[in-house]
Amino acid sequence: MTAESASAVQVPDEERLLPGTKESYAGLVRRLSHQSVVKHYDAYADIDWDAPENRIDQNDSRWELHADDVLGATAWYQSQPADVRARIGLHMFATFMKIGVEFESVLKRGLLEFAGKLPPGAPELRYVYHEVIEEAQHSLMFNEFVNRTGLHVSGLNRLELLLSRRIVHLGHRFPELFFLFVLGGEDPIDHVQRTLLRGDRPVHPLLKRIMQIHVTEEARHLCFARHYLRENVHRLSRTRRRILAGRAPFILGIMAQLMMRPSRDVIRAYAIPRAVIAEAYTKNPRHQANTVAALAKVRALCEELDIITPGSVRLWRWFGIWDAAPAV
């Protein structure tokens, strides 16, 4: 594909069934596969990493967290020197990308497990390979960004990495639970990136370009995961539906916080006081509202699929991801 300028890239809405038609699930999957041919990106052909405007300066004020960010709004953060504020923001962006690389490693391996169980001629088979290729390009983008920050960036901890290996096998053994995990990781970061791209705050052009590419292709990936669940969850046994209901709040609650809070390494590196973390995140209604908003689409899907039970609601509330208002 011919490289296009960053300014030409729009932020598309998530793909859906064609309105006003009787497009089938199989037709949708074939359309998504076709779009992967005509609208895809290469991590190096479509990003000019060495362009002067894309250079990463740790002290660039565009990395600073703004007052609309829950940590950026704290008096502690605002009292830090400008260079420290910038490095904290850059370190957080880099950490989310490092976690993204590790999450997408699980995703790619799980998708290949899923592909291995598909019958010949299944429309999902071609689509899955397109998505694996696109996720590999995302990992290249994220890794390159992390390397160019010059920071020591950590991702998932050992326990999280160990648990992630169990997720991979769900692609073959329990794909409905696997794709719920996919939405738990992709929906929050997609929400955050779309909010940044549509906002009026200055965004570093390299970060902007990476996010534009990511949300464009995730518009397909998220669509597929949602429609796969719509197509298949109703066929599950009662036992497997109960498992989905019980696991959903755990997956969504944990994954959302990985993508929306500073890692322990960032907290240690900048000596962020516990009281500040509590003020910004743990005890902050704004952060809870942001998390609920980031999970609104997947919560609505869970309600549509009838996998939210009276018992599981208690878990949604315990993780702070439940809103009394109906999901939109």
C-alpha positions as protocol buffer text, in pm:
chain_id: "A"
residue {
  index: 1
  type: MET
  ca { x: 0 y: 0 z: 0 }
}
residue {
  index: 2
  type: THR
  ca { x: 125 y: 347 z: -81 }
}
residue {
  index: 3
  type: ALA
  ca { x: 222 y: 541 z: 230 }
}
residue {
  index: 4
  type: GLU
  ca { x: -10 y: 827 z: 308 }
}
residue {
  index: 5
  type: SER
  ca { x: 47 y: 1135 z: 512 }
}
residue {
  index: 6
  type: ALA
  ca { x: -58 y: 1140 z: 875 }
}
residue {
  index: 7
  type: SER
  ca { x: -290 y: 1433 z: 811 }
}
residue {
  index: 8
  type: ALA
  ca { x: -484 y: 1225 z: 558 }
}
residue {
  index: 9
  type: VAL
  ca { x: -572 y: 954 z: 809 }
}
residue {
  index: 10
  type: GLN
  ca { x: -916 y: 986 z: 963 }
}
residue {
  index: 11
  type: VAL
  ca { x: -1043 y: 826 z: 1284 }
}
residue {
  index: 12
  type: PRO
  ca { x: -1306 y: 579 z: 1162 }
}
residue {
  index: 13
  type: ASP
  ca { x: -1599 y: 453 z: 1360 }
}
residue {
  index: 14
  type: GLU
  ca { x: -1594 y: 86 z: 1456 }
}
residue {
  index: 15
  type: GLU
  ca { x: -1711 y: -139 z: 1173 }
}
residue {
  index: 16
  type: ARG
  ca { x: -2067 y: -270 z: 1191 }
}
residue {
  index: 17
  type: LEU
  ca { x: -2310 y: -467 z: 982 }
}
residue {
  index: 18
  type: LEU
  ca { x: -2404 y: -262 z: 676 }
}
residue {
  index: 19
  type: PRO
  ca { x: -2713 y: -57 z: 769 }
}
residue {
  index: 20
  type: GLY
  ca { x: -3027 y: -116 z: 569 }
}
residue {
  index: 21
  type: THR
  ca { x: -2907 y: -453 z: 442 }
}
residue {
  index: 22
  type: LYS
  ca { x: -2941 y: -816 z: 543 }
}
residue {
  index: 23
  type: GLU
  ca { x: -2565 y: -868 z: 560 }
}
residue {
  index: 24
  type: SER
  ca { x: -2487 y: -1203 z: 721 }
}
residue {
  index: 25
  type: TYR
  ca { x: -2218 y: -1277 z: 975 }
}
residue {
  index: 26
  type: ALA
  ca { x: -2020 y: -1460 z: 703 }
}
residue {
  index: 27
  type: GLY
  ca { x: -2064 y: -1163 z: 470 }
}
residue {
  index: 28
  type: LEU
  ca { x: -1935 y: -928 z: 738 }
}
residue {
  index: 29
  type: VAL
  ca { x: -1627 y: -1142 z: 797 }
}
residue {
  index: 30
  type: ARG
  ca { x: -1551 y: -1150 z: 423 }
}
residue {
  index: 31
  type: ARG
  ca { x: -1591 y: -771 z: 406 }
}
residue {
  index: 32
  type: LEU
  ca { x: -1350 y: -725 z: 698 }
}
residue {
  index: 33
  type: SER
  ca { x: -1098 y: -948 z: 520 }
}
residue {
  index: 34
  type: HIS
  ca { x: -1129 y: -740 z: 203 }
}
residue {
  index: 35
  type: GLN
  ca { x: -1075 y: -420 z: 401 }
}
residue {
  index: 36
  type: SER
  ca { x: -753 y: -567 z: 537 }
}
residue {
  index: 37
  type: VAL
  ca { x: -629 y: -585 z: 179 }
}
residue {
  index: 38
  type: VAL
  ca { x: -725 y: -234 z: 69 }
}
residue {
  index: 39
  type: LYS
  ca { x: -673 y: -47 z: 398 }
}
residue {
  index: 40
  type: HIS
  ca { x: -374 y: -167 z: 595 }
}
residue {
  index: 41
  type: TYR
  ca { x: -48 y: -22 z: 725 }
}
residue {
  index: 42
  type: ASP
  ca { x: 317 y: -112 z: 758 }
}
residue {
  index: 43
  type: ALA
  ca { x: 499 y: -6 z: 1074 }
}
residue {
  index: 44
  type: TYR
  ca { x: 798 y: 125 z: 879 }
}
residue {
  index: 45
  type: ALA
  ca { x: 663 y: 214 z: 534 }
}
residue {
  index: 46
  type: ASP
  ca { x: 381 y: 427 z: 680 }
}
residue {
  index: 47
  type: ILE
  ca { x: 567 y: 601 z: 962 }
}
residue {
  index: 48
  type: ASP
  ca { x: 865 y: 825 z: 898 }
}
residue {
  index: 49
  type: TRP
  ca { x: 1049 y: 743 z: 1218 }
}
residue {
  index: 50
  type: ASP
  ca { x: 1346 y: 963 z: 1138 }
}
residue {
  index: 51
  type: ALA
  ca { x: 1150 y: 1274 z: 1044 }
}
residue {
  index: 52
  type: PRO
  ca { x: 1261 y: 1568 z: 1263 }
}
residue {
  index: 53
  type: GLU
  ca { x: 907 y: 1628 z: 1388 }
}
residue {
  index: 54
  type: ASN
  ca { x: 885 y: 1265 z: 1505 }
}
residue {
  index: 55
  type: ARG
  ca { x: 1194 y: 1281 z: 1723 }
}
residue {
  index: 56
  type: ILE
  ca { x: 1125 y: 1192 z: 2086 }
}
residue {
  index: 57
  type: ASP
  ca { x: 1255 y: 1443 z: 2339 }
}
residue {
  index: 58
  type: GLN
  ca { x: 1191 y: 1331 z: 2697 }
}
residue {
  index: 59
  type: ASN
  ca { x: 1145 y: 1695 z: 2801 }
}
residue {
  index: 60
  type: ASP
  ca { x: 892 y: 1782 z: 2530 }
}
residue {
  index: 61
  type: SER
  ca { x: 596 y: 1952 z: 2699 }
}
residue {
  index: 62
  type: ARG
  ca { x: 355 y: 1764 z: 2471 }
}
residue {
  index: 63
  type: TRP
  ca { x: 415 y: 1452 z: 2681 }
}
residue {
  index: 64
  type: GLU
  ca { x: 282 y: 1625 z: 2992 }
}
residue {
  index: 65
  type: LEU
  ca { x: -45 y: 1500 z: 3140 }
}
residue {
  index: 66
  type: HIS
  ca { x: -312 y: 1767 z: 3118 }
}
residue {
  index: 67
  type: ALA
  ca { x: -556 y: 1872 z: 3385 }
}
residue {
  index: 68
  type: ASP
  ca { x: -825 y: 1653 z: 3227 }
}
residue {
  index: 69
  type: ASP
  ca { x: -611 y: 1351 z: 3319 }
}
residue {
  index: 70
  type: VAL
  ca { x: -679 y: 1224 z: 3672 }
}
residue {
  index: 71
  type: LEU
  ca { x: -308 y: 1211 z: 3765 }
}
residue {
  index: 72
  type: GLY
  ca { x: -233 y: 1532 z: 3576 }
}
residue {
  index: 73
  type: ALA
  ca { x: -500 y: 1710 z: 3783 }
}
residue {
  index: 74
  type: THR
  ca { x: -332 y: 1633 z: 4118 }
}
residue {
  index: 75
  type: ALA
  ca { x: -145 y: 1904 z: 4305 }
}
residue {
  index: 76
  type: TRP
  ca { x: 151 y: 1665 z: 4340 }
}
residue {
  index: 77
  type: TYR
  ca { x: 190 y: 1626 z: 3963 }
}
residue {
  index: 78
  type: GLN
  ca { x: 144 y: 1996 z: 3895 }
}
residue {
  index: 79
  type: SER
  ca { x: 412 y: 2076 z: 4154 }
}
residue {
  index: 80
  type: GLN
  ca { x: 678 y: 1872 z: 3971 }
}
residue {
  index: 81
  type: PRO
  ca { x: 933 y: 2045 z: 3744 }
}
residue {
  index: 82
  type: ALA
  ca { x: 829 y: 2062 z: 3380 }
}
residue {
  index: 83
  type: ASP
  ca { x: 1087 y: 1806 z: 3267 }
}
residue {
  index: 84
  type: VAL
  ca { x: 965 y: 1556 z: 3530 }
}
residue {
  index: 85
  type: ARG
  ca { x: 602 y: 1607 z: 3428 }
}
residue {
  index: 86
  type: ALA
  ca { x: 697 y: 1540 z: 3066 }
}
residue {
  index: 87
  type: ARG
  ca { x: 896 y: 1225 z: 3147 }
}
residue {
  index: 88
  type: ILE
  ca { x: 613 y: 1085 z: 3361 }
}
residue {
  index: 89
  type: GLY
  ca { x: 370 y: 1130 z: 3072 }
}
residue {
  index: 90
  type: LEU
  ca { x: 611 y: 980 z: 2817 }
}
residue {
  index: 91
  type: HIS
  ca { x: 690 y: 689 z: 3050 }
}
residue {
  index: 92
  type: MET
  ca { x: 320 y: 615 z: 3090 }
}
residue {
  index: 93
  type: PHE
  ca { x: 260 y: 619 z: 2713 }
}
residue {
  index: 94
  type: ALA
  ca { x: 560 y: 391 z: 2663 }
}
residue {
  index: 95
  type: THR
  ca { x: 442 y: 153 z: 2937 }
}
residue {
  index: 96
  type: PHE
  ca { x: 99 y: 122 z: 2779 }
}
residue {
  index: 97
  type: MET
  ca { x: 267 y: 40 z: 2448 }
}
residue {
  index: 98
  type: LYS
  ca { x: 493 y: -219 z: 2613 }
}
residue {
  index: 99
  type: ILE
  ca { x: 187 y: -380 z: 2772 }
}
residue {
  index: 100
  type: GLY
  ca { x: 24 y: -358 z: 2430 }
}
residue {
  index: 101
  type: VAL
  ca { x: 309 y: -559 z: 2276 }
}
residue {
  index: 102
  type: GLU
  ca { x: 271 y: -829 z: 2542 }
}
residue {
  index: 103
  type: PHE
  ca { x: -107 y: -832 z: 2514 }
}
residue {
  index: 104
  type: GLU
  ca { x: -88 y: -860 z: 2135 }
}
residue {
  index: 105
  type: SER
  ca { x: 158 y: -1148 z: 2169 }
}
residue {
  index: 106
  type: VAL
  ca { x: -112 y: -1335 z: 2363 }
}
residue {
  index: 107
  type: LEU
  ca { x: -371 y: -1223 z: 2110 }
}
residue {
  index: 108
  type: LYS
  ca { x: -174 y: -1343 z: 1806 }
}
residue {
  index: 109
  type: ARG
  ca { x: -98 y: -1682 z: 1959 }
}
residue {
  index: 110
  type: GLY
  ca { x: -459 y: -1724 z: 2068 }
}
residue {
  index: 111
  type: LEU
  ca { x: -584 y: -1634 z: 1720 }
}
residue {
  index: 112
  type: LEU
  ca { x: -358 y: -1899 z: 1568 }
}
residue {
  index: 113
  type: GLU
  ca { x: -495 y: -2153 z: 1816 }
}
residue {
  index: 114
  type: PHE
  ca { x: -844 y: -2045 z: 1711 }
}
residue {
  index: 115
  type: ALA
  ca { x: -756 y: -2075 z: 1341 }
}
residue {
  index: 116
  type: GLY
  ca { x: -629 y: -2429 z: 1399 }
}
residue {
  index: 117
  type: LYS
  ca { x: -977 y: -2551 z: 1497 }
}
residue {
  index: 118
  type: LEU
  ca { x: -1166 y: -2391 z: 1207 }
}
residue {
  index: 119
  type: PRO
  ca { x: -1305 y: -2615 z: 933 }
}
residue {
  index: 120
  type: PRO
  ca { x: -1183 y: -2574 z: 572 }
}
residue {
  index: 121
  type: GLY
  ca { x: -1357 y: -2288 z: 397 }
}
residue {
  index: 122
  type: ALA
  ca { x: -1458 y: -2106 z: 717 }
}
residue {
  index: 123
  type: PRO
  ca { x: -1466 y: -1730 z: 643 }
}
residue {
  index: 124
  type: GLU
  ca { x: -1298 y: -1662 z: 979 }
}
residue {
  index: 125
  type: LEU
  ca { x: -979 y: -1842 z: 870 }
}
residue {
  index: 126
  type: ARG
  ca { x: -866 y: -1582 z: 619 }
}
residue {
  index: 127
  type: TYR
  ca { x: -978 y: -1297 z: 846 }
}
residue {
  index: 128
  type: VAL
  ca { x: -780 y: -1431 z: 1143 }
}
residue {
  index: 129
  type: TYR
  ca { x: -457 y: -1440 z: 944 }
}
residue {
  index: 130
  type: HIS
  ca { x: -513 y: -1082 z: 832 }
}
residue {
  index: 131
  type: GLU
  ca { x: -560 y: -980 z: 1194 }
}
residue {
  index: 132
  type: VAL
  ca { x: -246 y: -1165 z: 1307 }
}
residue {
  index: 133
  type: ILE
  ca { x: -46 y: -976 z: 1043 }
}
residue {
  index: 134
  type: GLU
  ca { x: -194 y: -643 z: 1149 }
}
residue {
  index: 135
  type: GLU
  ca { x: -131 y: -709 z: 1518 }
}
residue {
  index: 136
  type: ALA
  ca { x: 231 y: -795 z: 1435 }
}
residue {
  index: 137
  type: GLN
  ca { x: 264 y: -456 z: 1266 }
}
residue {
  index: 138
  type: HIS
  ca { x: 118 y: -291 z: 1575 }
}
residue {
  index: 139
  type: SER
  ca { x: 375 y: -466 z: 1792 }
}
residue {
  index: 140
  type: LEU
  ca { x: 652 y: -337 z: 1563 }
}
residue {
  index: 141
  type: MET
  ca { x: 515 y: 18 z: 1599 }
}
residue {
  index: 142
  type: PHE
  ca { x: 487 y: -3 z: 1975 }
}
residue {
  index: 143
  type: ASN
  ca { x: 831 y: -159 z: 2018 }
}
residue {
  index: 144
  type: GLU
  ca { x: 995 y: 104 z: 1801 }
}
residue {
  index: 145
  type: PHE
  ca { x: 831 y: 382 z: 2000 }
}
residue {
  index: 146
  type: VAL
  ca { x: 939 y: 228 z: 2332 }
}
residue {
  index: 147
  type: ASN
  ca { x: 1297 y: 186 z: 2211 }
}
residue {
  index: 148
  type: ARG
  ca { x: 1318 y: 546 z: 2092 }
}
residue {
  index: 149
  type: THR
  ca { x: 1209 y: 690 z: 2427 }
}
residue {
  index: 150
  type: GLY
  ca { x: 1543 y: 596 z: 2585 }
}
residue {
  index: 151
  type: LEU
  ca { x: 1356 y: 494 z: 2901 }
}
residue {
  index: 152
  type: HIS
  ca { x: 1369 y: 164 z: 3086 }
}
residue {
  index: 153
  type: VAL
  ca { x: 1013 y: 43 z: 3030 }
}
residue {
  index: 154
  type: SER
  ca { x: 858 y: -261 z: 3196 }
}
residue {
  index: 155
  type: GLY
  ca { x: 536 y: -431 z: 3095 }
}
residue {
  index: 156
  type: LEU
  ca { x: 344 y: -710 z: 3264 }
}
residue {
  index: 157
  type: ASN
  ca { x: 485 y: -863 z: 3581 }
}
residue {
  index: 158
  type: ARG
  ca { x: 586 y: -1228 z: 3607 }
}
residue {
  index: 159
  type: LEU
  ca { x: 252 y: -1345 z: 3745 }
}
residue {
  index: 160
  type: GLU
  ca { x: 59 y: -1161 z: 3475 }
}
residue {
  index: 161
  type: LEU
  ca { x: 283 y: -1311 z: 3205 }
}
residue {
  index: 162
  type: LEU
  ca { x: 236 y: -1657 z: 3354 }
}
residue {
  index: 163
  type: LEU
  ca { x: -141 y: -1621 z: 3360 }
}
residue {
  index: 164
  type: SER
  ca { x: -141 y: -1485 z: 3005 }
}
residue {
  index: 165
  type: ARG
  ca { x: -10 y: -1818 z: 2878 }
}
residue {
  index: 166
  type: ARG
  ca { x: -334 y: -1980 z: 2989 }
}
residue {
  index: 167
  type: ILE
  ca { x: -532 y: -1729 z: 2783 }
}
residue {
  index: 168
  type: VAL
  ca { x: -360 y: -1843 z: 2463 }
}
residue {
  index: 169
  type: HIS
  ca { x: -510 y: -2192 z: 2483 }
}
residue {
  index: 170
  type: LEU
  ca { x: -860 y: -2050 z: 2517 }
}
residue {
  index: 171
  type: GLY
  ca { x: -843 y: -1967 z: 2146 }
}
residue {
  index: 172
  type: HIS
  ca { x: -882 y: -2341 z: 2083 }
}
residue {
  index: 173
  type: ARG
  ca { x: -1061 y: -2463 z: 2396 }
}
residue {
  index: 174
  type: PHE
  ca { x: -1305 y: -2179 z: 2470 }
}
residue {
  index: 175
  type: PRO
  ca { x: -1294 y: -1913 z: 2195 }
}
residue {
  index: 176
  type: GLU
  ca { x: -1590 y: -1720 z: 2336 }
}
residue {
  index: 177
  type: LEU
  ca { x: -1398 y: -1656 z: 2657 }
}
residue {
  index: 178
  type: PHE
  ca { x: -1086 y: -1575 z: 2454 }
}
residue {
  index: 179
  type: PHE
  ca { x: -1266 y: -1307 z: 2252 }
}
residue {
  index: 180
  type: LEU
  ca { x: -1410 y: -1161 z: 2572 }
}
residue {
  index: 181
  type: PHE
  ca { x: -1048 y: -1127 z: 2688 }
}
residue {
  index: 182
  type: VAL
  ca { x: -967 y: -960 z: 2354 }
}
residue {
  index: 183
  type: LEU
  ca { x: -1237 y: -698 z: 2411 }
}
residue {
  index: 184
  type: GLY
  ca { x: -1118 y: -649 z: 2770 }
}
residue {
  index: 185
  type: GLY
  ca { x: -776 y: -549 z: 2643 }
}
residue {
  index: 186
  type: GLU
  ca { x: -866 y: -366 z: 2323 }
}
residue {
  index: 187
  type: ASP
  ca { x: -1178 y: -170 z: 2421 }
}
residue {
  index: 188
  type: PRO
  ca { x: -1018 y: 43 z: 2698 }
}
residue {
  index: 189
  type: ILE
  ca { x: -710 y: 142 z: 2495 }
}
residue {
  index: 190
  type: ASP
  ca { x: -925 y: 209 z: 2188 }
}
residue {
  index: 191
  type: HIS
  ca { x: -1145 y: 436 z: 2400 }
}
residue {
  index: 192
  type: VAL
  ca { x: -843 y: 623 z: 2540 }
}
residue {
  index: 193
  type: GLN
  ca { x: -681 y: 668 z: 2198 }
}
residue {
  index: 194
  type: ARG
  ca { x: -1001 y: 788 z: 2031 }
}
residue {
  index: 195
  type: THR
  ca { x: -1054 y: 1037 z: 2314 }
}
residue {
  index: 196
  type: LEU
  ca { x: -702 y: 1176 z: 2267 }
}
residue {
  index: 197
  type: LEU
  ca { x: -733 y: 1195 z: 1888 }
}
residue {
  index: 198
  type: ARG
  ca { x: -1067 y: 1373 z: 1903 }
}
residue {
  index: 199
  type: GLY
  ca { x: -964 y: 1612 z: 2179 }
}
residue {
  index: 200
  type: ASP
  ca { x: -815 y: 1959 z: 2145 }
}
residue {
  index: 201
  type: ARG
  ca { x: -495 y: 1901 z: 2342 }
}
residue {
  index: 202
  type: PRO
  ca { x: -162 y: 1902 z: 2153 }
}
residue {
  index: 203
  type: VAL
  ca { x: -46 y: 1547 z: 2075 }
}
residue {
  index: 204
  type: HIS
  ca { x: 309 y: 1462 z: 1966 }
}
residue {
  index: 205
  type: PRO
  ca { x: 291 y: 1381 z: 1589 }
}
residue {
  index: 206
  type: LEU
  ca { x: 458 y: 1040 z: 1629 }
}
residue {
  index: 207
  type: LEU
  ca { x: 214 y: 935 z: 1900 }
}
residue {
  index: 208
  type: LYS
  ca { x: -73 y: 1073 z: 1693 }
}
residue {
  index: 209
  type: ARG
  ca { x: 33 y: 874 z: 1386 }
}
residue {
  index: 210
  type: ILE
  ca { x: 66 y: 549 z: 1583 }
}
residue {
  index: 211
  type: MET
  ca { x: -275 y: 596 z: 1741 }
}
residue {
  index: 212
  type: GLN
  ca { x: -439 y: 679 z: 1407 }
}
residue {
  index: 213
  type: ILE
  ca { x: -306 y: 359 z: 1251 }
}
residue {
  index: 214
  type: HIS
  ca { x: -398 y: 153 z: 1555 }
}
residue {
  index: 215
  type: VAL
  ca { x: -761 y: 267 z: 1586 }
}
residue {
  index: 216
  type: THR
  ca { x: -815 y: 233 z: 1210 }
}
residue {
  index: 217
  type: GLU
  ca { x: -729 y: -136 z: 1213 }
}
residue {
  index: 218
  type: GLU
  ca { x: -881 y: -201 z: 1555 }
}
residue {
  index: 219
  type: ALA
  ca { x: -1212 y: -81 z: 1409 }
}
residue {
  index: 220
  type: ARG
  ca { x: -1212 y: -415 z: 1225 }
}
residue {
  index: 221
  type: HIS
  ca { x: -1069 y: -627 z: 1507 }
}
residue {
  index: 222
  type: LEU
  ca { x: -1321 y: -510 z: 1765 }
}
residue {
  index: 223
  type: CYS
  ca { x: -1605 y: -556 z: 1518 }
}
residue {
  index: 224
  type: PHE
  ca { x: -1504 y: -916 z: 1452 }
}
residue {
  index: 225
  type: ALA
  ca { x: -1474 y: -1003 z: 1822 }
}
residue {
  index: 226
  type: ARG
  ca { x: -1817 y: -859 z: 1902 }
}
residue {
  index: 227
  type: HIS
  ca { x: -1991 y: -1030 z: 1610 }
}
residue {
  index: 228
  type: TYR
  ca { x: -1817 y: -1361 z: 1675 }
}
residue {
  index: 229
  type: LEU
  ca { x: -1963 y: -1351 z: 2027 }
}
residue {
  index: 230
  type: ARG
  ca { x: -2307 y: -1252 z: 1896 }
}
residue {
  index: 231
  type: GLU
  ca { x: -2295 y: -1541 z: 1653 }
}
residue {
  index: 232
  type: ASN
  ca { x: -2178 y: -1808 z: 1897 }
}
residue {
  index: 233
  type: VAL
  ca { x: -2254 y: -1736 z: 2263 }
}
residue {
  index: 234
  type: HIS
  ca { x: -2622 y: -1835 z: 2232 }
}
residue {
  index: 235
  type: ARG
  ca { x: -2509 y: -2182 z: 2121 }
}
residue {
  index: 236
  type: LEU
  ca { x: -2308 y: -2247 z: 2438 }
}
residue {
  index: 237
  type: SER
  ca { x: -2414 y: -2481 z: 2713 }
}
residue {
  index: 238
  type: ARG
  ca { x: -2559 y: -2334 z: 3030 }
}
residue {
  index: 239
  type: THR
  ca { x: -2237 y: -2419 z: 3214 }
}
residue {
  index: 240
  type: ARG
  ca { x: -2018 y: -2230 z: 2968 }
}
residue {
  index: 241
  type: ARG
  ca { x: -2251 y: -1929 z: 2977 }
}
residue {
  index: 242
  type: ARG
  ca { x: -2221 y: -1926 z: 3357 }
}
residue {
  index: 243
  type: ILE
  ca { x: -1843 y: -1933 z: 3321 }
}
residue {
  index: 244
  type: LEU
  ca { x: -1858 y: -1633 z: 3087 }
}
residue {
  index: 245
  type: ALA
  ca { x: -2082 y: -1447 z: 3331 }
}
residue {
  index: 246
  type: GLY
  ca { x: -1844 y: -1513 z: 3621 }
}
residue {
  index: 247
  type: ARG
  ca { x: -1519 y: -1442 z: 3436 }
}
residue {
  index: 248
  type: ALA
  ca { x: -1631 y: -1127 z: 3251 }
}
residue {
  index: 249
  type: PRO
  ca { x: -1596 y: -881 z: 3543 }
}
residue {
  index: 250
  type: PHE
  ca { x: -1256 y: -1026 z: 3639 }
}
residue {
  index: 251
  type: ILE
  ca { x: -1120 y: -996 z: 3286 }
}
residue {
  index: 252
  type: LEU
  ca { x: -1266 y: -653 z: 3217 }
}
residue {
  index: 253
  type: GLY
  ca { x: -1182 y: -505 z: 3556 }
}
residue {
  index: 254
  type: ILE
  ca { x: -820 y: -620 z: 3553 }
}
residue {
  index: 255
  type: MET
  ca { x: -750 y: -542 z: 3187 }
}
residue {
  index: 256
  type: ALA
  ca { x: -899 y: -192 z: 3207 }
}
residue {
  index: 257
  type: GLN
  ca { x: -670 y: -95 z: 3496 }
}
residue {
  index: 258
  type: LEU
  ca { x: -362 y: -224 z: 3313 }
}
residue {
  index: 259
  type: MET
  ca { x: -443 y: 18 z: 3031 }
}
residue {
  index: 260
  type: MET
  ca { x: -562 y: 314 z: 3241 }
}
residue {
  index: 261
  type: ARG
  ca { x: -331 y: 339 z: 3546 }
}
residue {
  index: 262
  type: PRO
  ca { x: 45 y: 388 z: 3586 }
}
residue {
  index: 263
  type: SER
  ca { x: 240 y: 67 z: 3638 }
}
residue {
  index: 264
  type: ARG
  ca { x: 419 y: -11 z: 3962 }
}
residue {
  index: 265
  type: ASP
  ca { x: 749 y: 62 z: 3789 }
}
residue {
  index: 266
  type: VAL
  ca { x: 635 y: 411 z: 3691 }
}
residue {
  index: 267
  type: ILE
  ca { x: 512 y: 474 z: 4045 }
}
residue {
  index: 268
  type: ARG
  ca { x: 849 y: 364 z: 4186 }
}
residue {
  index: 269
  type: ALA
  ca { x: 1059 y: 547 z: 3926 }
}
residue {
  index: 270
  type: TYR
  ca { x: 902 y: 886 z: 4009 }
}
residue {
  index: 271
  type: ALA
  ca { x: 827 y: 816 z: 4376 }
}
residue {
  index: 272
  type: ILE
  ca { x: 458 y: 889 z: 4330 }
}
residue {
  index: 273
  type: PRO
  ca { x: 311 y: 885 z: 4683 }
}
residue {
  index: 274
  type: ARG
  ca { x: 42 y: 631 z: 4768 }
}
residue {
  index: 275
  type: ALA
  ca { x: -188 y: 912 z: 4869 }
}
residue {
  index: 276
  type: VAL
  ca { x: -159 y: 1060 z: 4519 }
}
residue {
  index: 277
  type: ILE
  ca { x: -242 y: 726 z: 4356 }
}
residue {
  index: 278
  type: ALA
  ca { x: -546 y: 698 z: 4584 }
}
residue {
  index: 279
  type: GLU
  ca { x: -648 y: 1056 z: 4502 }
}
residue {
  index: 280
  type: ALA
  ca { x: -610 y: 1007 z: 4127 }
}
residue {
  index: 281
  type: TYR
  ca { x: -733 y: 650 z: 4087 }
}
residue {
  index: 282
  type: THR
  ca { x: -843 y: 434 z: 4379 }
}
residue {
  index: 283
  type: LYS
  ca { x: -1078 y: 685 z: 4543 }
}
residue {
  index: 284
  type: ASN
  ca { x: -1149 y: 906 z: 4246 }
}
residue {
  index: 285
  type: PRO
  ca { x: -1506 y: 906 z: 4106 }
}
residue {
  index: 286
  type: ARG
  ca { x: -1372 y: 1058 z: 3784 }
}
residue {
  index: 287
  type: HIS
  ca { x: -1139 y: 764 z: 3727 }
}
residue {
  index: 288
  type: GLN
  ca { x: -1421 y: 519 z: 3796 }
}
residue {
  index: 289
  type: ALA
  ca { x: -1643 y: 707 z: 3550 }
}
residue {
  index: 290
  type: ASN
  ca { x: -1364 y: 698 z: 3289 }
}
residue {
  index: 291
  type: THR
  ca { x: -1325 y: 322 z: 3339 }
}
residue {
  index: 292
  type: VAL
  ca { x: -1699 y: 261 z: 3311 }
}
residue {
  index: 293
  type: ALA
  ca { x: -1705 y: 469 z: 2991 }
}
residue {
  index: 294
  type: ALA
  ca { x: -1410 y: 276 z: 2847 }
}
residue {
  index: 295
  type: LEU
  ca { x: -1598 y: -51 z: 2903 }
}
residue {
  index: 296
  type: ALA
  ca { x: -1943 y: 74 z: 2801 }
}
residue {
  index: 297
  type: LYS
  ca { x: -1948 y: -109 z: 2465 }
}
residue {
  index: 298
  type: VAL
  ca { x: -1840 y: -443 z: 2603 }
}
residue {
  index: 299
  type: ARG
  ca { x: -2077 y: -413 z: 2898 }
}
residue {
  index: 300
  type: ALA
  ca { x: -2364 y: -344 z: 2657 }
}
residue {
  index: 301
  type: LEU
  ca { x: -2259 y: -653 z: 2462 }
}
residue {
  index: 302
  type: CYS
  ca { x: -2257 y: -866 z: 2779 }
}
residue {
  index: 303
  type: GLU
  ca { x: -2610 y: -747 z: 2856 }
}
residue {
  index: 304
  type: GLU
  ca { x: -2718 y: -822 z: 2499 }
}
residue {
  index: 305
  type: LEU
  ca { x: -2571 y: -1172 z: 2527 }
}
residue {
  index: 306
  type: ASP
  ca { x: -2745 y: -1222 z: 2864 }
}
residue {
  index: 307
  type: ILE
  ca { x: -2421 y: -1305 z: 3046 }
}
residue {
  index: 308
  type: ILE
  ca { x: -2470 y: -1055 z: 3328 }
}
residue {
  index: 309
  type: THR
  ca { x: -2644 y: -1228 z: 3616 }
}
residue {
  index: 310
  type: PRO
  ca { x: -2756 y: -1099 z: 3957 }
}
residue {
  index: 311
  type: GLY
  ca { x: -2457 y: -1277 z: 4108 }
}
residue {
  index: 312
  type: SER
  ca { x: -2204 y: -1141 z: 3861 }
}
residue {
  index: 313
  type: VAL
  ca { x: -2330 y: -783 z: 3908 }
}
residue {
  index: 314
  type: ARG
  ca { x: -2176 y: -794 z: 4256 }
}
residue {
  index: 315
  type: LEU
  ca { x: -1838 y: -865 z: 4092 }
}
residue {
  index: 316
  type: TRP
  ca { x: -1884 y: -582 z: 3841 }
}
residue {
  index: 317
  type: ARG
  ca { x: -1949 y: -348 z: 4134 }
}
residue {
  index: 318
  type: TRP
  ca { x: -1653 y: -485 z: 4333 }
}
residue {
  index: 319
  type: PHE
  ca { x: -1420 y: -408 z: 4041 }
}
residue {
  index: 320
  type: GLY
  ca { x: -1571 y: -59 z: 4011 }
}
residue {
  index: 321
  type: ILE
  ca { x: -1691 y: -114 z: 3654 }
}
residue {
  index: 322
  type: TRP
  ca { x: -2066 y: -113 z: 3708 }
}
residue {
  index: 323
  type: ASP
  ca { x: -2293 y: 179 z: 3640 }
}
residue {
  index: 324
  type: ALA
  ca { x: -2654 y: 177 z: 3757 }
}
residue {
  index: 325
  type: ALA
  ca { x: -2760 y: 340 z: 3429 }
}
residue {
  index: 326
  type: PRO
  ca { x: -2834 y: 105 z: 3139 }
}
residue {
  index: 327
  type: ALA
  ca { x: -2538 y: 56 z: 2905 }
}
residue {
  index: 328
  type: VAL
  ca { x: -2568 y: 229 z: 2569 }
}
